[in-house]
Amino acid sequence: MKLYNFWRSGTSHRLRIALNLKGLSTEYVAVHLGKEAHLTDTFKALNPQQLVPALDTGEQVLIQSPAIIEWLEEQYPTPALLPADAGGRQRVRALAAIVGCDIHPVNNRRILEYLRKQFGADEAAINAWCGTWIGAGFDAYEALLAADTQRGRFSFGDTPTLADCYLVPQVESARRFQVDLNRWPLIQQVEAACLALPAFAEAAPGKQPDAA
């Protein structure tokens, strides 16, 4: 399999974690967003949406990280990234959606570039924008962690799940946008538990071959 991704992309990061947790190796194909490699005709032919990541399985090209991770879960069910029970799966998916639906989409590169170019936002304004939506999402995520009396070391239970695949890259992004994480101690604890695992540590942006 070929993984088309960018070292600092949060969606690429979450997919790298999922692949590592599944014990799957891929050929790393760098698509440099800063150099607008995703806007070339070559990449558009691969992914009409011109976004990363994309996973070429040899039979088809998969796009959209939530759909790719769900495909991985179905094709490679062990170790599972979702709990066995319906209630647990709903909770894990809800935690992941806080990041994947409510935080990341309004803070991704194309949104920020639009704010810079069309509205003249400087880096302080960009950080404030990102911090607003990260803060709102993390407040809810932290509250859900605190309310879960059965929670173990991770977002749900004592093994990493889909939720952690989403959370850890978003924490990385929060630091990049100078968000003070001290008000979310439980999230920080979950991140620390995750980063102690090779699957997470090796997926980190700075560990990728195209890292600046």
Backbone as JSON, one array per atom type, in Angstrom:
{
  "sequence": "MKLYNFWRSGTSHRLRIALNLKGLSTEYVAVHLGKEAHLTDTFKALNPQQLVPALDTGEQVLIQSPAIIEWLEEQYPTPALLPADAGGRQRVRALAAIVGCDIHPVNNRRILEYLRKQFGADEAAINAWCGTWIGAGFDAYEALLAADTQRGRFSFGDTPTLADCYLVPQVESARRFQVDLNRWPLIQQVEAACLALPAFAEAAPGKQPDAA",
  "N": [[0.84, -1.19, 0.0], [0.39, 2.29, -0.68], [0.93, 5.29, 0.96], [-0.19, 8.41, 0.65], [0.69, 11.39, 1.91], [1.22, 14.13, 4.25], [3.7, 15.39, 6.38], [2.96, 17.13, 8.51], [0.26, 17.25, 8.49], [-2.79, 16.91, 10.14], [-4.82, 15.04, 9.58], [-3.42, 13.17, 8.1], [-1.65, 12.37, 10.07], [-3.35, 11.12, 11.94], [-4.16, 8.91, 10.47], [-1.73, 7.61, 10.04], [-1.22, 6.77, 12.66], [-3.34, 4.94, 13.07], [-2.73, 2.99, 11.12], [-0.28, 2.11, 12.12], [-1.09, 1.06, 14.61], [-2.54, -1.08, 13.7], [-0.51, -2.58, 12.76], [0.4, -2.35, 10.15], [2.36, -1.82, 7.29], [3.37, 0.75, 5.02], [4.19, 2.25, 1.86], [5.73, 5.32, 2.01], [4.6, 8.24, 0.65], [5.35, 11.43, 0.04], [3.42, 14.35, 0.03], [3.78, 17.51, -0.46], [2.31, 20.01, 1.17], [2.93, 22.68, 1.65], [4.34, 23.39, -0.59], [2.4, 23.19, -2.39], [1.9, 20.76, -3.64], [-0.29, 19.17, -3.62], [-2.07, 20.35, -5.29], [-1.48, 19.81, -7.88], [-1.97, 18.5, -11.22], [-1.36, 15.84, -11.37], [-1.7, 14.82, -8.75], [-4.36, 15.45, -8.45], [-5.55, 13.72, -10.21], [-5.29, 11.42, -8.81], [-6.62, 11.89, -6.38], [-9.51, 13.48, -6.55], [-10.43, 15.46, -4.8], [-8.18, 16.67, -3.89], [-6.85, 16.55, -1.43], [-4.99, 15.46, 1.44], [-4.98, 12.62, 3.68], [-4.34, 10.02, 1.21], [-4.88, 6.67, 0.4], [-3.45, 4.22, -1.4], [-4.36, 1.12, -2.21], [-3.52, -0.66, -4.02], [-5.51, -1.81, -5.4], [-7.5, 0.05, -5.29], [-7.92, 3.59, -4.72], [-8.16, 5.07, -1.69], [-9.87, 7.67, 0.0], [-10.33, 10.4, 2.35], [-9.85, 10.47, 5.66], [-11.54, 9.49, 7.89], [-13.15, 7.57, 6.58], [-11.18, 5.9, 5.53], [-9.97, 4.88, 7.84], [-12.12, 3.5, 8.98], [-12.41, 1.58, 6.98], [-9.98, 0.22, 7.3], [-10.49, -0.87, 9.81], [-12.48, -2.68, 9.22], [-11.25, -4.36, 7.34], [-8.96, -5.23, 8.61], [-9.46, -6.4, 11.38], [-8.26, -6.85, 13.88], [-5.65, -5.55, 15.92], [-8.58, -4.26, 17.49], [-9.99, -1.04, 16.9], [-12.3, -0.07, 17.8], [-14.72, -0.47, 20.4], [-16.3, -3.56, 21.51], [-19.02, -3.47, 22.09], [-22.14, -1.83, 21.28], [-22.78, 0.57, 22.62], [-20.28, 1.39, 23.58], [-18.91, 1.72, 21.16], [-20.34, 3.84, 20.09], [-19.69, 5.88, 21.88], [-16.9, 6.14, 21.54], [-16.79, 6.85, 18.84], [-18.13, 9.29, 19.01], [-16.36, 10.84, 20.57], [-14.19, 10.91, 18.79], [-15.42, 12.33, 16.75], [-15.74, 14.86, 17.82], [-13.25, 15.96, 17.47], [-12.78, 15.37, 14.72], [-14.99, 16.41, 13.34], [-15.74, 18.87, 14.49], [-13.54, 20.39, 15.43], [-11.11, 20.11, 13.83], [-11.91, 20.59, 11.0], [-12.44, 23.39, 10.75], [-10.03, 24.47, 11.24], [-8.13, 23.66, 9.46], [-5.57, 23.65, 6.87], [-6.44, 24.87, 4.41], [-8.55, 26.49, 5.19], [-7.28, 28.26, 6.94], [-5.44, 29.46, 5.2], [-7.21, 30.83, 3.58], [-8.25, 32.68, 5.41], [-5.95, 34.15, 5.87], [-5.31, 35.19, 3.29], [-7.68, 36.34, 2.24], [-8.83, 37.81, 4.28], [-6.79, 39.03, 5.57], [-5.65, 38.05, 7.92], [-3.32, 37.96, 10.56], [-0.61, 36.1, 12.16], [-1.17, 36.08, 14.9], [-3.91, 36.43, 14.93], [-4.67, 34.12, 13.57], [-3.83, 32.17, 15.38], [-5.52, 32.79, 17.5], [-8.01, 32.28, 16.35], [-7.81, 29.47, 15.84], [-7.38, 28.6, 18.46], [-9.82, 29.19, 19.66], [-11.68, 27.29, 18.64], [-10.41, 24.89, 19.15], [-10.32, 25.04, 21.93], [-13.08, 25.01, 22.62], [-13.84, 22.46, 21.72], [-12.04, 20.79, 23.13], [-12.78, 21.36, 25.76], [-15.26, 20.07, 25.92], [-14.46, 17.43, 25.35], [-12.76, 16.9, 27.51], [-14.6, 17.07, 29.6], [-16.21, 14.85, 29.05], [-14.36, 12.79, 29.4], [-13.88, 13.11, 32.14], [-16.34, 12.42, 33.17], [-16.57, 9.75, 32.72], [-16.56, 7.05, 34.5], [-15.53, 4.54, 34.18], [-13.3, 4.75, 32.69], [-10.02, 4.0, 31.49], [-6.54, 4.23, 30.94], [-6.61, 5.45, 28.51], [-8.58, 7.25, 26.03], [-10.89, 5.77, 26.06], [-11.3, 3.14, 28.03], [-8.61, 0.72, 28.51], [-7.04, 0.35, 26.33], [-5.79, 1.69, 23.26], [-7.97, 3.52, 21.09], [-10.06, 4.42, 18.26], [-10.72, 7.04, 18.99], [-8.41, 8.01, 20.25], [-6.64, 8.03, 18.13], [-7.54, 10.25, 16.78], [-7.37, 12.26, 18.74], [-4.66, 12.68, 19.61], [-3.15, 13.81, 17.35], [-4.54, 16.25, 17.27], [-3.9, 17.45, 19.67], [-1.19, 17.86, 19.23], [-1.42, 19.74, 17.16], [-2.66, 21.79, 18.59], [-0.59, 22.68, 20.23], [1.09, 23.72, 18.28], [-0.33, 25.94, 17.51], [-0.08, 27.46, 19.71], [-1.72, 27.03, 21.94], [-2.66, 26.94, 25.29], [-2.4, 24.13, 27.14], [-2.89, 23.48, 29.75], [-5.34, 23.57, 31.03], [-6.62, 21.23, 30.53], [-6.12, 18.61, 31.95], [-6.74, 15.84, 31.9], [-6.85, 15.17, 29.2], [-4.18, 15.62, 28.61], [-3.04, 13.56, 30.11], [-4.02, 11.31, 28.75], [-2.8, 11.7, 26.28], [-0.1, 11.38, 27.01], [-0.08, 8.66, 27.76], [-0.62, 7.54, 25.29], [1.59, 8.37, 23.71], [3.58, 6.9, 24.82], [3.5, 4.56, 23.53], [4.88, 2.79, 20.77], [3.45, 2.89, 18.33], [2.16, 5.34, 18.28], [4.26, 7.14, 18.84], [6.0, 6.77, 16.66], [4.49, 7.7, 14.61], [4.5, 10.41, 14.82], [4.69, 13.83, 13.72], [7.34, 14.96, 13.49], [8.89, 12.72, 13.09], [8.65, 11.88, 10.51], [9.71, 11.22, 7.1], [9.6, 13.46, 5.42], [9.64, 15.6, 7.09], [10.05, 18.99, 7.98]],
  "CA": [[0.0, 0.0, 0.0], [1.09, 3.57, -0.71], [0.27, 6.32, 1.76], [0.07, 9.78, 0.21], [0.4, 12.21, 3.09], [2.12, 15.24, 4.57], [4.18, 15.14, 7.74], [2.31, 17.95, 9.54], [-1.2, 17.17, 8.33], [-3.44, 16.19, 11.23], [-5.54, 13.89, 9.07], [-2.38, 12.19, 7.77], [-1.13, 11.89, 11.35], [-4.28, 10.15, 12.56], [-4.14, 7.68, 9.68], [-0.47, 6.91, 10.35], [-1.4, 6.09, 13.95], [-4.21, 3.78, 12.87], [-1.96, 1.98, 10.39], [0.71, 1.54, 13.05], [-1.78, 0.23, 15.59], [-2.92, -2.31, 13.0], [0.7, -3.3, 12.37], [0.48, -2.34, 8.69], [3.4, -0.96, 6.73], [3.02, 1.35, 3.74], [5.2, 3.09, 1.22], [5.44, 6.71, 2.35], [4.69, 9.16, -0.48], [5.16, 12.78, 0.56], [2.71, 15.36, -0.77], [4.15, 18.7, 0.3], [1.25, 21.01, 1.09], [3.53, 24.01, 1.6], [4.75, 23.62, -1.98], [1.15, 23.0, -3.14], [1.96, 19.54, -4.45], [-1.63, 18.58, -3.67], [-2.85, 21.06, -6.3], [-1.02, 19.43, -9.21], [-2.87, 17.63, -11.98], [-1.0, 14.46, -11.06], [-2.36, 14.41, -7.52], [-5.81, 15.56, -8.66], [-5.97, 12.48, -10.87], [-5.32, 10.39, -7.77], [-7.69, 12.28, -5.46], [-10.16, 14.67, -7.1], [-10.61, 16.5, -3.79], [-6.86, 17.3, -3.71], [-6.54, 16.61, -0.02], [-4.33, 14.29, 2.03], [-4.23, 11.54, 3.05], [-4.96, 9.07, 0.29], [-4.24, 5.37, 0.56], [-3.55, 3.36, -2.58], [-4.29, -0.27, -1.75], [-3.14, -1.5, -5.14], [-6.76, -2.09, -6.12], [-8.28, 1.28, -5.33], [-7.38, 4.69, -3.93], [-9.11, 5.46, -0.65], [-9.71, 9.05, 0.45], [-11.02, 10.81, 3.57], [-9.3, 9.67, 6.76], [-12.52, 8.69, 8.64], [-13.56, 6.42, 5.78], [-10.04, 4.99, 5.41], [-9.78, 4.19, 9.12], [-13.21, 2.53, 9.09], [-12.06, 0.49, 6.06], [-8.94, -0.57, 7.97], [-11.12, -1.61, 10.91], [-13.22, -3.8, 8.64], [-10.34, -5.27, 6.64], [-7.97, -5.73, 9.57], [-10.23, -6.16, 12.61], [-7.48, -6.95, 15.11], [-6.39, -5.16, 17.11], [-9.75, -3.42, 17.21], [-9.96, 0.37, 17.3], [-13.63, 0.23, 18.32], [-15.16, -1.45, 21.39], [-17.15, -4.65, 21.02], [-20.43, -3.19, 22.32], [-22.67, -0.69, 20.53], [-22.65, 1.78, 23.43], [-18.88, 1.78, 23.58], [-18.56, 2.22, 19.83], [-20.94, 5.18, 19.94], [-18.93, 6.85, 22.68], [-15.6, 6.36, 20.89], [-17.03, 7.63, 17.62], [-18.49, 10.66, 19.4], [-15.13, 11.53, 20.94], [-13.44, 11.16, 17.56], [-16.13, 13.34, 15.96], [-15.46, 16.19, 18.39], [-12.05, 16.42, 16.76], [-12.87, 15.24, 13.28], [-16.1, 17.19, 12.76], [-15.96, 20.18, 15.1], [-12.31, 21.15, 15.63], [-10.16, 20.1, 12.71], [-12.31, 21.18, 9.71], [-12.37, 24.86, 10.7], [-8.66, 24.88, 11.52], [-7.17, 23.05, 8.55], [-4.72, 24.58, 6.12], [-7.11, 25.67, 3.39], [-9.32, 27.52, 5.89], [-6.34, 29.26, 7.46], [-4.93, 30.21, 4.06], [-8.27, 31.75, 3.16], [-8.28, 33.77, 6.39], [-4.76, 34.99, 5.65], [-5.3, 35.86, 1.99], [-8.9, 37.1, 1.96], [-9.19, 38.69, 5.4], [-5.59, 39.65, 6.11], [-5.37, 37.6, 9.28], [-1.92, 37.71, 10.87], [-0.44, 34.86, 12.9], [-1.86, 36.19, 16.18], [-5.33, 36.2, 14.65], [-4.8, 32.71, 13.23], [-3.73, 31.41, 16.63], [-6.75, 33.04, 18.27], [-9.07, 31.53, 15.67], [-7.65, 28.05, 16.13], [-7.54, 28.38, 19.89], [-11.24, 29.25, 20.0], [-12.36, 26.04, 18.3], [-9.75, 23.83, 19.92], [-10.76, 25.17, 23.31], [-14.46, 24.56, 22.75], [-13.87, 21.01, 21.57], [-11.31, 20.15, 24.23], [-13.6, 21.48, 26.98], [-16.25, 18.99, 25.88], [-13.74, 16.15, 25.42], [-12.3, 16.76, 28.89], [-15.78, 16.8, 30.44], [-16.61, 13.47, 28.81], [-13.37, 11.95, 30.07], [-14.09, 13.21, 33.58], [-17.61, 11.79, 33.54], [-16.49, 8.31, 32.45], [-15.99, 6.4, 35.7], [-14.91, 3.28, 33.78], [-12.18, 5.03, 31.78], [-8.69, 3.59, 31.89], [-5.46, 5.16, 30.62], [-6.83, 6.08, 27.21], [-9.86, 7.96, 25.94], [-11.92, 4.82, 26.41], [-10.71, 1.88, 28.44], [-7.17, 0.57, 28.73], [-6.34, 0.16, 25.06], [-6.08, 2.83, 22.37], [-9.1, 3.38, 20.18], [-10.24, 5.44, 17.23], [-10.72, 8.37, 19.61], [-7.03, 8.43, 20.5], [-6.06, 8.34, 16.82], [-7.94, 11.62, 16.47], [-7.01, 13.22, 19.77], [-3.22, 12.99, 19.7], [-2.76, 14.83, 16.38], [-5.13, 17.54, 17.58], [-3.07, 18.04, 20.73], [0.01, 18.34, 18.52], [-1.81, 20.96, 16.47], [-2.91, 22.83, 19.59], [0.71, 23.25, 20.63], [1.6, 24.51, 17.16], [-1.04, 27.22, 17.5], [0.22, 28.11, 20.99], [-2.84, 26.88, 22.87], [-2.24, 26.49, 26.62], [-3.09, 22.86, 27.4], [-2.95, 23.2, 31.18], [-6.72, 23.46, 31.55], [-7.15, 19.92, 30.17], [-5.17, 17.61, 32.48], [-7.07, 14.47, 31.51], [-6.39, 15.03, 27.82], [-2.72, 15.49, 28.65], [-2.74, 12.22, 30.6], [-4.28, 10.37, 27.66], [-1.74, 11.88, 25.29], [1.13, 10.77, 27.54], [-0.22, 7.21, 27.65], [-0.51, 7.19, 23.87], [2.94, 8.59, 23.19], [4.45, 5.85, 25.35], [3.4, 3.42, 22.62], [5.58, 3.02, 19.5], [2.53, 3.2, 17.23], [1.93, 6.79, 18.31], [5.54, 7.86, 18.79], [6.58, 6.69, 15.33], [3.62, 8.44, 13.69], [4.61, 11.84, 15.11], [5.13, 14.61, 12.56], [8.78, 15.12, 13.41], [9.53, 11.45, 12.77], [8.38, 11.51, 9.14], [10.84, 11.51, 6.22], [9.5, 14.78, 4.79], [9.53, 16.64, 8.12], [10.93, 20.15, 7.73]],
  "C": [[0.88, 1.25, 0.0], [0.27, 4.6, 0.06], [0.72, 7.69, 1.27], [-0.32, 10.7, 1.36], [1.44, 13.3, 3.26], [2.45, 15.16, 6.04], [3.4, 15.9, 8.8], [0.8, 17.94, 9.45], [-1.81, 16.34, 9.44], [-4.19, 14.95, 10.76], [-4.57, 12.78, 8.66], [-1.84, 11.54, 9.05], [-2.05, 10.84, 11.96], [-4.3, 8.84, 11.79], [-2.85, 6.9, 9.92], [-0.58, 6.15, 11.67], [-2.23, 4.83, 13.77], [-3.49, 2.66, 12.15], [-0.95, 1.31, 11.3], [0.05, 0.63, 14.08], [-2.21, -1.1, 14.97], [-1.71, -3.14, 12.58], [0.9, -3.37, 10.88], [1.57, -1.39, 8.22], [2.96, -0.46, 5.36], [4.25, 2.03, 3.15], [4.81, 4.55, 1.44], [5.65, 7.58, 1.11], [4.36, 10.55, 0.03], [4.45, 13.66, -0.45], [2.87, 16.67, -0.02], [3.09, 19.8, 0.13], [1.81, 22.42, 0.97], [3.98, 24.39, 0.2], [3.58, 23.39, -2.94], [1.21, 21.8, -4.09], [0.59, 18.88, -4.57], [-2.5, 19.22, -4.76], [-2.43, 20.71, -7.73], [-2.05, 18.53, -9.9], [-2.61, 16.16, -11.66], [-1.72, 13.99, -9.81], [-3.88, 14.49, -7.66], [-6.36, 14.31, -9.34], [-6.07, 11.34, -9.87], [-6.48, 10.64, -6.81], [-8.34, 13.56, -5.95], [-10.38, 15.8, -6.09], [-9.32, 17.23, -3.49], [-6.52, 17.54, -2.24], [-5.76, 15.35, 0.38], [-5.07, 13.92, 3.31], [-5.05, 10.83, 1.98], [-4.18, 7.77, 0.42], [-4.51, 4.53, -0.68], [-3.33, 1.92, -2.14], [-3.73, -1.2, -2.81], [-4.33, -1.87, -5.99], [-7.63, -0.85, -6.26], [-7.57, 2.33, -4.5], [-8.46, 5.15, -2.97], [-8.82, 6.89, -0.22], [-10.57, 9.27, 1.69], [-10.62, 9.91, 4.75], [-10.35, 8.93, 7.58], [-12.93, 7.43, 7.9], [-12.42, 5.4, 5.65], [-9.86, 4.19, 6.7], [-10.89, 3.17, 9.35], [-12.94, 1.33, 8.17], [-10.99, -0.4, 6.69], [-9.54, -1.44, 9.08], [-11.87, -2.83, 10.38], [-12.29, -4.83, 8.0], [-9.34, -5.94, 7.58], [-8.54, -5.54, 10.98], [-9.45, -6.29, 13.91], [-6.11, -6.31, 14.92], [-7.49, -4.15, 16.77], [-9.53, -1.99, 17.69], [-11.31, 0.84, 17.82], [-14.01, -0.84, 19.33], [-16.12, -2.47, 20.8], [-18.63, -4.32, 21.13], [-20.86, -1.9, 21.62], [-22.53, 0.62, 21.3], [-21.22, 2.3, 23.45], [-18.45, 2.34, 22.25], [-19.12, 3.62, 19.61], [-20.11, 6.21, 20.68], [-17.59, 7.17, 22.02], [-15.77, 7.18, 19.62], [-17.39, 9.07, 17.94], [-17.26, 11.46, 19.8], [-14.31, 11.87, 19.71], [-14.09, 12.28, 16.75], [-15.94, 14.74, 16.52], [-14.25, 16.79, 17.68], [-12.3, 16.47, 15.26], [-13.92, 16.09, 12.61], [-16.13, 18.64, 13.25], [-14.71, 21.02, 15.32], [-11.51, 21.25, 14.34], [-10.66, 20.8, 11.44], [-12.2, 22.7, 9.64], [-10.96, 25.38, 10.95], [-7.66, 24.32, 10.52], [-6.55, 24.08, 7.61], [-5.5, 25.45, 5.15], [-7.98, 26.76, 4.01], [-8.4, 28.63, 6.36], [-5.74, 30.09, 6.34], [-5.96, 31.21, 3.55], [-8.35, 32.94, 4.12], [-7.11, 34.72, 6.18], [-4.91, 35.84, 4.38], [-6.51, 36.76, 1.76], [-9.25, 38.1, 3.05], [-7.98, 39.31, 6.08], [-5.25, 39.24, 7.52], [-3.87, 37.37, 9.48], [-1.82, 36.47, 11.76], [-1.11, 34.91, 14.27], [-3.35, 35.92, 16.0], [-5.59, 34.73, 14.32], [-4.76, 31.86, 14.49], [-4.98, 31.58, 17.48], [-7.92, 32.28, 17.68], [-8.99, 30.05, 16.03], [-7.89, 27.74, 17.6], [-8.99, 28.39, 20.32], [-11.91, 27.9, 19.79], [-11.72, 24.84, 18.98], [-10.24, 23.86, 21.36], [-12.17, 24.66, 23.52], [-14.55, 23.05, 22.67], [-13.19, 20.28, 22.72], [-12.06, 20.27, 25.56], [-14.62, 20.34, 27.05], [-15.58, 17.63, 26.02], [-13.29, 15.88, 26.86], [-13.46, 16.42, 29.82], [-16.25, 15.36, 30.27], [-15.63, 12.49, 29.45], [-13.63, 11.94, 31.58], [-15.34, 12.47, 34.03], [-17.59, 10.27, 33.38], [-15.79, 7.61, 33.62], [-15.29, 5.09, 35.37], [-13.66, 3.49, 32.93], [-10.87, 4.53, 32.37], [-7.67, 4.65, 31.52], [-5.71, 5.95, 29.34], [-8.19, 6.77, 27.18], [-11.04, 7.08, 26.31], [-11.23, 3.51, 26.76], [-9.2, 1.9, 28.55], [-6.41, 0.2, 27.47], [-6.69, 1.33, 24.14], [-7.2, 2.51, 21.39], [-9.04, 4.45, 19.1], [-10.16, 6.85, 17.81], [-9.31, 8.88, 19.83], [-6.3, 8.76, 19.2], [-6.36, 9.77, 16.41], [-7.38, 12.63, 17.47], [-5.55, 13.63, 19.71], [-2.77, 13.98, 18.62], [-3.34, 16.21, 16.67], [-4.4, 18.23, 18.72], [-1.78, 18.6, 20.14], [-0.29, 19.66, 17.82], [-2.05, 22.1, 17.45], [-1.61, 23.48, 20.04], [1.26, 24.15, 19.52], [0.94, 25.88, 17.11], [-1.02, 27.9, 18.87], [-0.97, 28.12, 21.94], [-2.3, 26.32, 24.19], [-3.06, 25.26, 26.99], [-3.33, 22.6, 28.89], [-4.37, 23.03, 31.72], [-7.36, 22.1, 31.22], [-6.22, 18.81, 30.64], [-5.48, 16.19, 32.05], [-6.65, 14.2, 30.06], [-4.88, 14.86, 27.79], [-2.31, 14.11, 29.15], [-2.95, 11.17, 29.51], [-3.18, 10.48, 26.61], [-0.45, 11.21, 25.75], [1.08, 9.25, 27.44], [-0.07, 6.75, 26.21], [0.92, 7.29, 23.38], [3.95, 7.61, 23.76], [4.45, 4.61, 24.47], [4.1, 3.73, 21.3], [4.66, 3.42, 18.35], [2.25, 4.69, 17.14], [3.23, 7.56, 18.13], [6.1, 7.89, 17.37], [5.73, 7.41, 14.28], [3.76, 9.95, 13.83], [5.15, 12.6, 13.9], [6.64, 14.69, 12.39], [9.54, 13.86, 13.05], [9.37, 11.07, 11.28], [9.5, 11.94, 8.2], [10.79, 12.87, 5.55], [9.39, 15.91, 5.8], [10.54, 17.76, 7.86], [11.94, 20.32, 8.85]]
}
